[in-house]
Structure formats: C-alpha cells, structure tokens
Amino acid sequence: MEKKELFTQVIHMEERIGSLHDELGQLKEQLALLIEENQALVLENQHLRERLEPAKEHDETGKSSAESTAGSPLKARPGEGYDNLARLYQEGFHICNLHYGSLRSEGDCLFCLSFLQQA
C-alpha cells in the first residue's frame, strides 16, 4: 500500500468519524428536548391530578357538580376570578394572554406578574 493511499484512507476515516460525531450531537440535542418535554408533561399531569382530587372527593359525598352549581348564583363573587388566576400562576401555569395555560418552565413571567398587579 502506498503512502498516498494510506493518507487518503485516514482522511476518509476522519471524515466519517466527524459525520458520526455530528450525528451523535444532533441525537443528543433531540434527547435533551424529549427529556425536557417529558418532565414538563409529568409536572402538568401532577398538577392536574392534584386539581382533580378535590373534585373526586366532592363527587363521592353524593352531590354532583350540577347540583352544587344549581344553588350557587350565576355570577362569581368579585375577585374570585383573580384569586383563581393567582392560584393557577402559583401552580406553575401562565395566566398572561401570550402563553395562557402553558407550563412556566423558566421562572416568573413578567406579563403574568404585571397582570396580577393590576388586579
């Protein structure tokens, strides 16, 4: 085998290793995104289960949700809506019009906080 052939084989192998390295990097990025998405879904499921538990306990007492709302007035008391939004924000969800209902993953949202301060 000539030196030139050996050198071209080494160059070709180096190119293949480089492409494999790039492919591995892309797979690693995709895996990180999937792990983040999975964690967000796990947290969202946990929050939803926590919110469903009081509703299940209420239904087990014998009253249906239709019976419990039939006796209540149609309009909510003043401030109750803001209290519910503040509770949702504390549970980790956006209440601003930009990302309403999505899970907050990067700490506090200035839009949500400004909305709560107006209330």
DRENPA-3360 file (N, C-alpha, C; in nm, 2 decimals, always signed):
BEGIN
1 = MEKKELFT = +0.08/-0.12/+0.00/+0.00/+0.00/+0.00/+0.09/+0.12/+0.00 ~ +0.06/+0.22/-0.09/+0.14/+0.34/-0.10/+0.10/+0.43/+0.01 ~ +0.19/+0.52/+0.03/+0.17/+0.63/+0.14/+0.05/+0.71/+0.10 ~ +0.03/+0.74/-0.02/-0.08/+0.83/-0.07/-0.21/+0.76/-0.04 ~ -0.22/+0.63/-0.07/-0.35/+0.56/-0.04/-0.37/+0.55/+0.11 ~ -0.27/+0.53/+0.19/-0.29/+0.53/+0.33/-0.34/+0.66/+0.38 ~ -0.28/+0.77/+0.33/-0.32/+0.90/+0.37/-0.46/+0.93/+0.33 ~ -0.51/+0.89/+0.22/-0.64/+0.91/+0.17/-0.74/+0.83/+0.26;
9 = QVIHMEER = -0.70/+0.71/+0.30/-0.78/+0.63/+0.38/-0.80/+0.69/+0.52 ~ -0.70/+0.75/+0.57/-0.70/+0.82/+0.70/-0.79/+0.94/+0.69 ~ -0.78/+1.01/+0.58/-0.87/+1.13/+0.56/-1.01/+1.09/+0.55 ~ -1.04/+0.98/+0.48/-1.18/+0.93/+0.46/-1.23/+0.89/+0.60 ~ -1.15/+0.82/+0.68/-1.20/+0.77/+0.81/-1.22/+0.89/+0.90 ~ -1.14/+0.99/+0.89/-1.16/+1.11/+0.97/-1.29/+1.18/+0.94 ~ -1.32/+1.19/+0.81/-1.45/+1.25/+0.77/-1.57/+1.17/+0.82 ~ -1.56/+1.04/+0.81/-1.67/+0.95/+0.86/-1.69/+0.97/+1.01;
17 = IGSLHDEL = -1.57/+0.98/+1.09/-1.58/+1.00/+1.23/-1.64/+1.14/+1.26 ~ -1.61/+1.24/+1.18/-1.66/+1.37/+1.20/-1.81/+1.37/+1.18 ~ -1.86/+1.30/+1.07/-2.00/+1.30/+1.05/-2.08/+1.22/+1.15 ~ -2.02/+1.11/+1.20/-2.08/+1.04/+1.32/-2.08/+1.13/+1.44 ~ -1.98/+1.21/+1.47/-1.98/+1.30/+1.58/-2.09/+1.40/+1.57 ~ -2.11/+1.45/+1.45/-2.22/+1.55/+1.43/-2.36/+1.48/+1.45 ~ -2.37/+1.36/+1.39/-2.50/+1.29/+1.41/-2.53/+1.26/+1.56 ~ -2.42/+1.22/+1.63/-2.44/+1.20/+1.77/-2.48/+1.33/+1.85;
25 = GQLKEQLA = -2.42/+1.44/+1.81/-2.46/+1.57/+1.87/-2.60/+1.60/+1.84 ~ -2.65/+1.58/+1.72/-2.79/+1.60/+1.69/-2.88/+1.51/+1.77 ~ -2.85/+1.39/+1.78/-2.93/+1.29/+1.86/-2.93/+1.34/+2.01 ~ -2.82/+1.38/+2.06/-2.81/+1.43/+2.20/-2.90/+1.55/+2.22 ~ -2.91/+1.64/+2.13/-3.00/+1.76/+2.14/-3.14/+1.72/+2.14 ~ -3.18/+1.62/+2.05/-3.31/+1.57/+2.04/-3.35/+1.50/+2.17 ~ -3.26/+1.43/+2.23/-3.29/+1.36/+2.35/-3.31/+1.46/+2.46 ~ -3.23/+1.56/+2.47/-3.25/+1.67/+2.57/-3.38/+1.73/+2.56;
33 = LLIEENQA = -3.43/+1.76/+2.44/-3.56/+1.82/+2.42/-3.67/+1.73/+2.46 ~ -3.66/+1.60/+2.43/-3.76/+1.50/+2.47/-3.76/+1.48/+2.62 ~ -3.65/+1.49/+2.69/-3.64/+1.48/+2.83/-3.71/+1.60/+2.89 ~ -3.68/+1.72/+2.84/-3.75/+1.84/+2.89/-3.90/+1.83/+2.87 ~ -3.94/+1.79/+2.75/-4.09/+1.78/+2.73/-4.15/+1.68/+2.82 ~ -4.08/+1.57/+2.84/-4.14/+1.47/+2.93/-4.15/+1.52/+3.07 ~ -4.05/+1.59/+3.12/-4.06/+1.65/+3.25/-4.17/+1.75/+3.27 ~ -4.19/+1.83/+3.16/-4.30/+1.93/+3.17/-4.43/+1.86/+3.17;
41 = LVLENQHL = -4.45/+1.75/+3.09/-4.57/+1.67/+3.09/-4.60/+1.60/+3.23 ~ -4.49/+1.55/+3.29/-4.50/+1.49/+3.42/-4.55/+1.59/+3.52 ~ -4.49/+1.71/+3.52/-4.54/+1.82/+3.61/-4.68/+1.86/+3.59 ~ -4.72/+1.87/+3.46/-4.85/+1.91/+3.42/-4.95/+1.80/+3.47 ~ -4.92/+1.68/+3.45/-5.01/+1.57/+3.50/-5.02/+1.57/+3.65 ~ -4.91/+1.60/+3.72/-4.92/+1.60/+3.86/-5.01/+1.72/+3.91 ~ -5.00/+1.83/+3.84/-5.08/+1.95/+3.88/-5.23/+1.92/+3.85 ~ -5.25/+1.85/+3.74/-5.39/+1.82/+3.70/-5.45/+1.72/+3.80;
49 = RERLEPAK = -5.37/+1.62/+3.84/-5.42/+1.52/+3.93/-5.45/+1.58/+4.07 ~ -5.37/+1.68/+4.11/-5.39/+1.74/+4.24/-5.52/+1.83/+4.23 ~ -5.55/+1.88/+4.11/-5.67/+1.96/+4.10/-5.79/+1.87/+4.09 ~ -5.78/+1.75/+4.04/-5.89/+1.66/+4.02/-5.92/+1.59/+4.16 ~ -5.83/+1.57/+4.25/-5.86/+1.51/+4.37/-5.97/+1.57/+4.45 ~ -5.97/+1.71/+4.47/-6.08/+1.76/+4.55/-6.22/+1.75/+4.47 ~ -6.21/+1.75/+4.34/-6.34/+1.73/+4.27/-6.39/+1.58/+4.29 ~ -6.30/+1.49/+4.29/-6.34/+1.35/+4.31/-6.40/+1.33/+4.45;
57 = EHDETGKS = -6.33/+1.39/+4.55/-6.38/+1.38/+4.69/-6.52/+1.45/+4.70 ~ -6.54/+1.56/+4.63/-6.67/+1.63/+4.63/-6.78/+1.54/+4.57 ~ -6.74/+1.47/+4.46/-6.84/+1.39/+4.39/-6.87/+1.26/+4.48 ~ -6.78/+1.22/+4.56/-6.80/+1.10/+4.64/-6.90/+1.13/+4.76 ~ -6.91/+1.26/+4.79/-7.00/+1.29/+4.90/-7.15/+1.28/+4.86 ~ -7.17/+1.26/+4.73/-7.31/+1.24/+4.69/-7.37/+1.35/+4.61 ~ -7.31/+1.47/+4.61/-7.36/+1.58/+4.53/-7.29/+1.57/+4.39 ~ -7.36/+1.59/+4.29/-7.30/+1.60/+4.16/-7.26/+1.75/+4.14;
65 = SAESTAGS = -7.17/+1.77/+4.04/-7.13/+1.90/+4.01/-7.25/+1.99/+3.96 ~ -7.35/+1.93/+3.90/-7.46/+2.01/+3.85/-7.54/+2.05/+3.97 ~ -7.56/+1.97/+4.08/-7.63/+2.00/+4.19/-7.56/+2.11/+4.27 ~ -7.43/+2.11/+4.28/-7.36/+2.21/+4.36/-7.36/+2.34/+4.29 ~ -7.37/+2.35/+4.16/-7.37/+2.48/+4.09/-7.51/+2.53/+4.08 ~ -7.61/+2.44/+4.09/-7.75/+2.49/+4.08/-7.79/+2.58/+4.19 ~ -7.74/+2.56/+4.31/-7.78/+2.65/+4.42/-7.69/+2.78/+4.42 ~ -7.58/+2.78/+4.35/-7.49/+2.90/+4.35/-7.54/+3.00/+4.25;
73 = PLKARPGE = -7.52/+3.13/+4.28/-7.55/+3.23/+4.18/-7.47/+3.22/+4.05 ~ -7.53/+3.27/+3.95/-7.46/+3.26/+3.82/-7.33/+3.34/+3.81 ~ -7.33/+3.46/+3.88/-7.21/+3.54/+3.88/-7.12/+3.50/+4.00 ~ -6.99/+3.50/+3.97/-6.90/+3.47/+4.08/-6.88/+3.60/+4.17 ~ -6.84/+3.58/+4.29/-6.83/+3.70/+4.38/-6.71/+3.78/+4.32 ~ -6.70/+3.91/+4.35/-6.60/+3.99/+4.30/-6.46/+3.94/+4.35 ~ -6.36/+3.94/+4.26/-6.23/+3.90/+4.30/-6.20/+3.75/+4.29 ~ -6.30/+3.67/+4.28/-6.28/+3.52/+4.28/-6.20/+3.48/+4.16;
81 = GYDNLARL = -6.23/+3.54/+4.04/-6.16/+3.51/+3.92/-6.01/+3.54/+3.93 ~ -5.98/+3.66/+3.99/-5.84/+3.69/+4.01/-5.77/+3.60/+4.11 ~ -5.85/+3.55/+4.21/-5.79/+3.45/+4.31/-5.76/+3.32/+4.23 ~ -5.85/+3.28/+4.15/-5.83/+3.16/+4.07/-5.70/+3.17/+3.98 ~ -5.69/+3.29/+3.91/-5.57/+3.31/+3.83/-5.44/+3.31/+3.91 ~ -5.45/+3.37/+4.02/-5.33/+3.38/+4.11/-5.29/+3.24/+4.15 ~ -5.39/+3.15/+4.18/-5.37/+3.02/+4.22/-5.31/+2.94/+4.11 ~ -5.36/+2.96/+3.99/-5.30/+2.89/+3.87/-5.16/+2.93/+3.85;
89 = YQEGFHIC = -5.13/+3.06/+3.87/-4.99/+3.11/+3.85/-4.90/+3.04/+3.95 ~ -4.95/+3.03/+4.08/-4.87/+2.97/+4.18/-4.84/+2.82/+4.15 ~ -4.94/+2.76/+4.08/-4.92/+2.62/+4.05/-4.83/+2.60/+3.93 ~ -4.78/+2.71/+3.87/-4.68/+2.69/+3.77/-4.73/+2.71/+3.62 ~ -4.85/+2.77/+3.61/-4.91/+2.79/+3.47/-4.91/+2.94/+3.44 ~ -4.90/+2.97/+3.31/-4.91/+3.11/+3.26/-5.05/+3.15/+3.27 ~ -5.07/+3.28/+3.31/-5.21/+3.34/+3.30/-5.21/+3.46/+3.21 ~ -5.10/+3.49/+3.15/-5.10/+3.60/+3.05/-5.16/+3.56/+2.92;
97 = NLHYGSLR = -5.19/+3.66/+2.84/-5.26/+3.63/+2.71/-5.16/+3.57/+2.61 ~ -5.03/+3.58/+2.63/-4.94/+3.53/+2.54/-4.92/+3.38/+2.55 ~ -4.92/+3.32/+2.67/-4.89/+3.18/+2.69/-5.00/+3.12/+2.78 ~ -5.12/+3.17/+2.78/-5.22/+3.12/+2.88/-5.23/+2.97/+2.89 ~ -5.22/+2.92/+3.01/-5.24/+2.78/+3.03/-5.12/+2.69/+3.01 ~ -5.01/+2.74/+2.95/-4.89/+2.66/+2.93/-4.81/+2.66/+3.06 ~ -4.73/+2.56/+3.08/-4.65/+2.54/+3.20/-4.53/+2.64/+3.19 ~ -4.51/+2.71/+3.31/-4.40/+2.80/+3.32/-4.27/+2.72/+3.35;
105 = SEGDCLFC = -4.18/+2.73/+3.26/-4.06/+2.65/+3.28/-3.93/+2.73/+3.31 ~ -3.94/+2.86/+3.29/-3.83/+2.95/+3.31/-3.85/+3.05/+3.42 ~ -3.91/+3.01/+3.53/-3.93/+3.11/+3.64/-4.05/+3.20/+3.62 ~ -4.04/+3.32/+3.68/-4.15/+3.41/+3.67/-4.17/+3.47/+3.53 ~ -4.29/+3.50/+3.50/-4.32/+3.57/+3.37/-4.36/+3.71/+3.40 ~ -4.30/+3.81/+3.34/-4.33/+3.95/+3.37/-4.47/+3.99/+3.32 ~ -4.52/+3.92/+3.22/-4.65/+3.96/+3.17/-4.76/+3.91/+3.27 ~ -4.74/+3.79/+3.32/-4.83/+3.73/+3.43/-4.82/+3.82/+3.55;
113 = LSFLQQA = -4.70/+3.85/+3.59/-4.69/+3.93/+3.72/-4.75/+4.07/+3.70 ~ -4.74/+4.13/+3.59/-4.80/+4.26/+3.57/-4.95/+4.25/+3.57 ~ -5.00/+4.14/+3.51/-5.15/+4.12/+3.51/-5.20/+4.10/+3.66 ~ -5.12/+4.03/+3.74/-5.16/+4.01/+3.88/-5.16/+4.14/+3.96 ~ -5.06/+4.23/+3.93/-5.05/+4.35/+4.00/-5.16/+4.45/+3.97 ~ -5.22/+4.44/+3.85/-5.33/+4.52/+3.81/-5.46/+4.49/+3.88 ~ -5.47/+4.36/+3.92/-5.59/+4.32/+3.99/-5.61/+4.37/+4.12;
% end
